[in-house]
Amino acid sequence: MKKLFYILIVCMFAVVSCHEPQYIEPTALRDGITSITAYFTNTSKTIKAGTVLAVLNVEDPDADEFVIPVPYYYPEESTDPTNIHMGKVRLRAELAPNCRIDPPLTVVNLSEDNVYQFTNAEGKTREIIIKGKRVKSNKSNLMTFTLTQPYEIEGFINEDTKEVYLFTTDDLDGFSAKVTVAPHAETDTTALKVAKNYNLEQEVKVTAHDGSSSTYKILKKYPTKIPYGFRSASFRQLFNLDPVQRLGLTEYTDSTVCMTLAYAAGKLIISQGNGNAPIYCNPLTGLKEGEINAGSVDIAAITSDEAGNLICSNYAEPDGTIVLYKTKSVTEAPVQFHSFVNESDVPVGHVLKVNGSIDDDAVIILTHEPVAGVTLTSKFVKIVITDGAVVSTETIDLAGLDIAWSSWGMAPINTPKVVPVSNMPDSGVMLSWYSTNIIYYIDGNGKLVASRNLLDKDKVDSNDHTVTMEAKTYNNAPYVIHMVSSHFPMWGRGPVFRIWDASDPASISSSAALKQDKSPVWFQTGAQGWASSDLVIGSSADGFKMYIYLYDHNASVVTGFVADCIDI
């Protein structure tokens, strides 16, 4: 039955993939040349033609020479030199209106001076040169620090102060250590293997590929936390990857996937929801480390709670059985902890969210999925867990609020990811769907309390995809994150996410609770694809770091961010 459902999806997608698109004219933000981008022209095992090689963000648009900084290796962590690609790259420039470059940019040799005539909006012409230069990485970051002998203690790295904190009251005399550093950076690993007294301050120097360096202080110290939430100044991007080229996942045209994410067992876990085993990735670099042990579970969706549990669901047609599984390991198969019969008239299982800890108190929500071209739905299943036990499983229907979501021919990816705003059963939910593009807050009594019109307040376009949400509590602060992706990345519409303080969920209607607003670079700009996306919030085991991961299948990007709650 599931195969027949996917066939129906693909057929409907071909006919009625979404409503009539509204074209968005891309514009440059200032006069002259704003940026110049170089693209690979050849496809190899790790690179696809059309992938971005390098970008020059122009600081002086009146310059006569524009030098594109080409990374020394690509991918960054590899030892594959880029000099073999310099001789044949495709150029594209972002220009202000009424400006032009003659002859038009095409495939060039970046090792040479490429001469053009640039004409500005006033009709004035000058000669410019565009070329490239390979540059060595200036990254001198310490990625991990661990005391290894006589037992392991993981250090917390404060990148702002270049300090590493060892969270312990143990005697640290006579310990050796190991580290990982940024790609192509170096440090004295031999010296780290020598036992030292880490009760006293020590230092580790990391030298980047270009010769620049950073020195980190190793301190036996337990930092204090700010009382609430994350420290805004600590918010930064960890990685930004093309999942097709870097992780071996499927292309944006694959309409069988339903992407879901989890952060569990200290790993970023990515599920395509199409029968393939989810993969797990390094949480700092995003690079694939293996496939999880899924056992005999046919995983339709994954998520994770605040205790590090990976939670999985299967897929069920009407009258079928939904089974929930859990594990705290990527190597140990998930085990069943709850099941129920899908008594709705529509499928369920691809959209799964949780708030809280299933070991203690939590709320789990599975959103029902409309059938493409057949029916709408307004239902979700709410599962309440108290003291580690399931105490209720309830199907809730929002039809009385005039809320119902369709698929536009793209079920289940147009199904809203309904999120519980806390781990308390009466705290209510938030949701948004395509193409209403409004965030709704519905309290625990089923009352529509507040809404936010994204088209009016957040520059969201009617073509944007707005179904993806996540909610978790970090350092006493309840957060809701809303992700906007695009059905049409070729029009310059890519993923954007916003973090809201949800201590008062009704404040979603104003912008006072907005804490972050970010837009990562994306890699697929060719055509409309399958707009499947997800995001997840996770917390490090010590509670000092908050991780946020996003996946946009249509725009072909997986990205990670980190923030901390250290009182500096």
N, C-alpha and C positions, 0 to 999 in steps of 0.2 A: 504493500500500500504506500509505503514511504517513497519508493521509486516512482510510482505513478504520480504522487504529489509533486515530486521534483520535475517530472516531465511536464505537468500542467504549468508549473512555475515558468519553465523555460519558454513554453509556447506563448503564455500570456505576456512574458517579457518582450518577446519579439513583436507583439502586436500593440500592446498598450503600456509600454514600460513606464511611462509617467505622463503627467499632463504636458501640454504644449510649452516648450521652453521659452524663457524670456532671455534674449541675448544681452550680455553685459559687455560693454566696450571697455577693454583694458586701457588704462591711461598711465603715463608717467607722472611723477609727482613734482617734477621741477623742469627747468629749461635744459635743453641740450641732451647729452647722453647721460642716462641714469645708471645703466649697467650693461655689461657685455658678458655673455655666457658662451662657453666653449663646450661642445658636445662630442662624445665619442662617435665615430662613424663606422667602426668595425665591431662585430659581435664575437665574443670569446666565451670561455667557460664561466668566467666571473663577471663579464661586462656585456651589456646589451647595447647595440647601436642606439643612439639617442639619449643615453645616460649622460648626466651632467658631469663633465670633467673638472671644470673650474668656473668661478664667477668673479668678475671684477666689479665691485660696487664703486662707482666713480665718485670721488670726492671733489675733483676739480673738472667740471664739464668743459672748461675752456682750454684744457690741456691739448697739446699737439701730439703727444705720445701716450698710448694706453697699453700698459703691460699687465697681462692676465697672469695672476699667480697660480701656477699649475702645481698640484701636490707632487712630491717626489715619488711617491708610490701610490698605486690604486689597485685594490682597496687600501685604505689607510694602514690597516694592521698587517698587510701582506708585504712581501719583498719584490713585488712586480713593478719594475720601474716604468715611469710614464714617458720616458724619452722615445719609446717605440711608437707612441701615439701622437707625438707632437706634430709629425709631418702631415697629418690628415685629420683635421678637426673641423666641425661645422660651427660657425659663429652666428650668434643672434644678439641684437642690441635692443634695449628698451630706450626709446626716444620720446622726447616731448612732442606734442602735436605739431604738425607742419614742418618737422625736421626730417632730413634724409641723409643717407650715406650712399655715395656712388663710387664704384659700381656696387650693387647690392651685395651684402655679406653672404658668403657661401662657404665651401670647403677650402681651407687654407693650410699652409705650413706655419705653425706658430713659432718655429725656430727662426723664421725670417721676418724682416720688416714688411708688413702688408700695408700698402699705401692706398688711401682713399680720399675722396673729397667729401667734406661734411658741410651741409648747408643748414643754417639755423632757421628759426621761424621768420626772421626778418629778411631772409634771402641772401645773407652774407655767407660766403664760402671760404673754407680754409682747408689746407692739406693736413691730414692726420695719419698717424702710424698705429697699427694694432699688431701686437706681437705677444709672445708668451715667455715666461721664465719659470723654470722648475725651482720650487722653494722647499727646503727641508722643514720638517715640522718643528714648531717652537713649543710643543707641549712637553712640559716637564713635571707632569702630575704624578703623585703617588696615588695609585688606585686602591691598593690594599696593603695593610701592615698586620702581621700576625706573629706573636711569640710562639715558637714551635716546641722548644724543649725546656724543661722536662714535660710540659703539657701546653696545649694551645690556649692562647688568649687573643681574641681579635681586637685590634685597635680601631678607634673611631677617628676618622680623618676630618678635621675641620679645615676645609680648603681655603676659607677666608683668612685664617690666621697662620696657615701652614703649620698646624699642630696636630699631633696624634695622641689621643687620650687612651690610656689603659685603664679600663674600668675594673678595678679590683683592690682589695685590701691585703692581698697575699704578698709574701716576700718575693720580690722579683729579681733577686740576686742569682746570677748564673743562668740566664736565659739566652737562647739564640733566637733568631728571627728570620722571616722570609717576607718578600714584598712582591707586588706586581706594579708595573709602571706603565705610563702611556706608550703607545706603539712607537718603537724605534728610539725611545729614551733608554738611558742606562743608569745603573747604580752599582755600588760595590757589593755584590752579593756574597763574595768571599768574607768580607768583614762582618756581614750580618750573621754568618754562621758561627762566628766566635762568640762564646758566652760572655755576656756583659751584665752589669748591675743596673737593671731597669728601674730600680727604686730611685735612681738618680737620672737627671735629664740626659738624654742621648740625642744624636742628630743623624739624619739620613739625607744625603745630597742626591738629587735626581738631575741628570743632564739630558737636555733635549737633543734631538738629531741635529739642530742647527747650532749647538754649542751653548745656548742659554741654559740656565739652571734654576732650580728651586731647592731650598734647604728646609726640611721639616724637623721640628722639635718633637721628640718622643717623651711624653710626660705621663707619669703615674698620677692620674687626676680624675676626679669624677665631676664633670661639669653639672651645673644646675640648669634646670629647664625654665623657660618662660612659663607663666601659669596657664597660657591658653594658646592653642593653635601653633602654626608654624611661623618662623621668622621670615618676613618677606624678603629681606636682603639675601637670604641663603638660597632662594629659589633659582635653580639653574637647570639647563638641559644636560642630560648625560650622554645621549646618543640620538641619532636620526638616520635611519637606514631604509634602503629599498628592500622590502622583504622578499621580493622575487629574486633579485640578484644576489642578496647577501644571506638569505635564510633558505632559499630553495622552495619557497611557497608559491602558490599558483598565481597566474596573471589576473589582472583586473577584469578580464572578460569571463572568468570562471563563475558561472551563475549557480553552482552547486554549493558554494561555501556560505556559512553563517558564522562570522568571526566572533569569538569570545575570548576574553583574557582572564588570567588569574595571577596573583602573586602569592606563592606558597612554597614552603620548604626553601625559602631564600632565593627562589628563581622566578623569572617571568615565564609564564606558561601560555602558549598560544594554541588555540583550537580552531580548526577550520569547519568543524561540525558536519563534515561530509564523509565520515567513515575512516579517515586517516587518523592515526594516533597523534594527539597533541604533542608539540615539541616544547622543550624547556630551554631557556636562554640565560646567559649571564646577565644579572640584573643591572650591572654597571656599563656593559658594552653592548648589550642586545644581541650578541652573537650566539648562534645555536650551539648547545652542548650535547643534545641528545633528544630522544623521544621518551615520554613518560611510559611507565608500565600501566597500560589501561586495563590489563586483565581481559575479562570477557565482556566488559562494559561497552555498549554501543553509544558513544558519547555524542550528544547533540549540542550541549552547552556546558561551559565551566564558569565558575566564579570562585572567589575566595573570601573568607571571613577575617575578622580581626585577630584570630588566634592562630593563623597560619594554616587553616584547613583548606585543601582543594576540594571543592564541591562540584559534583557532576550530575547532569540529568540526561535521561534518554528522551526520546521523542514518542508522543502518543497521539494517535487519531482519536476521535470520539469513541468512548467506551473502552479505550485502551488504558494500560496501567503506566503511570509515571513512577519511576524509581529514582530516588536520590542516593548518591554515594559520596563517601568522604575518604580522604587520606591526607597525611602530613608528609608524604614522601613522594618523590618522582620515580622511585624504584619499587615501591610497594603498591600493589594494585588497590584501587578504591574498594571499599566495602559498603554494603547497603546500610542506610540508617532510617529510611522512611519510604513509603510508597502509598499511592492512592489512585483511584480510578478517575480518568478524565470524563466527568459527567457533562461536559459542555458539548456543543454541536460543532466546535471547531478544534483544530489541533493545538497542542501545547508542548513545550520542551526546548525550543531553541533560544528562548529569552529568559535568563536566570539571573537574579540579583539577591544579595543578602546584606544585612546590616547587623553588626554585633558579632558575637561568638557563638557558634553552635555547641560549644562545650559548656556555655553558660546561658545567656539570654540572647535571642536573635529573632529577626523576622526575615523570612525568605519569600520572594515573590517570583512566580513564573507567569509571564504574560501570554494570554491566548493569542493565536495567530489567525488572521482572516484568511479565507481561501481566495486565491487570486481570481478576480473576475466573477466571483460567486456571492460572497457575503462579507459584510462588515462584522466587527465584534467590538465589545466594550468591556471584556471580562479579564480578570486576572485571578490567580490563586495566591492566597496569603497563608503562609505557614508560620505559626508562632512556636518558638522554642523557649522554655523556661527551665532553668537549672539543668540544661543539657538534654531535656526530653521534649519531644513534640507534644504540645498540648492541644493544638487545634489546626485544622486544615479547612479553609473556607474559600469558596468561589465568590468573588465580589463583582457585581455588574454596575458599571457607571452609566448605563443607558438613561437613567433618570436625570442625569446632568447634561443631557444632550451631547455626550461624549461618545464617539465611536470612531475607530480607525479602520482605514481600508488598506489595501496592499498596492494599489496602482499597478497591479500585475507583477509585483515583486515581493510576495510573501516568501519567507518570514522577515526579510531584512527591513521592511517598512513598518514592522511591529514596534511600538514604543517600548523602551526598556523602563518599565515602571519600577521606581526605586522607593523603598521604605526610608523615611528621613531619619529614623533612629532605630535602636534595637527594642524599643518599647512598642507593644502591640497597638496602642491607641495614638501613635504619633503621626499617622497619616502617610501619604505618598506624594511623589511628584512624577510628572510625565509630560512628554511632548511628542508630537507625531507629524509626519509629512502628509499633506503640505499645509496644515493649519499653522504650524510654526509658532505656537504659543506654549509656554510652560505653565502647567496648572499645578497648584497645591491643593490637595483634597485632604481634609483632616480625618481623624480616626472615626468620626461619626458619619463620614460620607458627604460632608458639606464642602462645596467649592468655596475656599476661603480667599485665595489670591491667584492672580495670573500675571504673566509677563508676555507682552506682544513683542516677539523677537524682531519682526519686520520694522516696527516703529522705533525700538529702543537700542537694538544691537547691530544694525546694518545688515541683518540677515535678509537674504533675497528669497523670493518665493520658490526658487529652484534649489535652495539649499536643503540638506538632509538633516533633520533635527531630532531624530528619535533617541539618540544615545545619551544616557545619563548614568551616574554612579553616585553613591552616598556612603560615607563612612565617618567615624569619629576618630580624630587624631589629637592627642594631647588635650583632652577635655573639650575639643571643639568639633561640633558636627559640621561636616562639609557636604555640599552637593556640587558635583561637576557636570556641566552640560557641554557636550561636544557638537559642533556644527561641521558637517562634511558636505560634499557637493556631488550632485548627480552629473555635473559638467565641469570636471577639473580643467578641461581644455580651454575654458573661458576665464581662467585665473581664479577660480573659486576652489579653495582648498580647505583643509581642516583648521578649525579654530576651537579652543576650549576655554571655558570660563569657570572659575572656582568661586562658589558662594558660601558665606557663613550661613548655616541653616539653624542657628540657635533659635531664631524666630523665623520659621519657614515662610510666613506671610511676607517677609521682607524681600522675597524674590521679585515682588512687583516694583521695587525701587532699586537703584544702583548702589545704595549705601553699603550693602553687604558683599559687593564684588571685591574679591581679594587678588585675583590674577586673571589676566587675559592674554593668551598666547596663541601664536599661529606658526607651527613648524613648517619647514620646507617640505614639499612633497615631490615625488619623482615621476608620476604618470600624468602627462599633460596632453595625451594624444586624442582621446575620445571618451565618450560616455561608456561606463562599464557597470559593474555590479556593486551597488553602493552599500556594502556591508562594513560595519564599523563597531568598535567597542572600546571601552576604557576601564581601567581598574585602579583603585587606590590600595597601597600596601604600606605596612610599617615595619621597620627593622626590628629584630628581636629585642634590642635594648630600648626601643621606643623613641630613640633620638632622631631617626630619619623617617620621612614620609616619601614614598615613591608614587609616581603617577605614570602610567603607561597608556598609550593610545595606539590604535591600529585603524587605518583607513585603507580598505581593500581597493576601492575605486581609484583613489589618488596614489596608491602604492607607497605607503609609508608606515613604519613603526617607530615610535619615538618614546623616550623616557625622560622624566624630570625628577629632581630630588629637592627636598627642602629639609631643614632641621628646626629644632625647638630649643637650641642652646642659648642660654642667657649670656651674651657677650658684653 
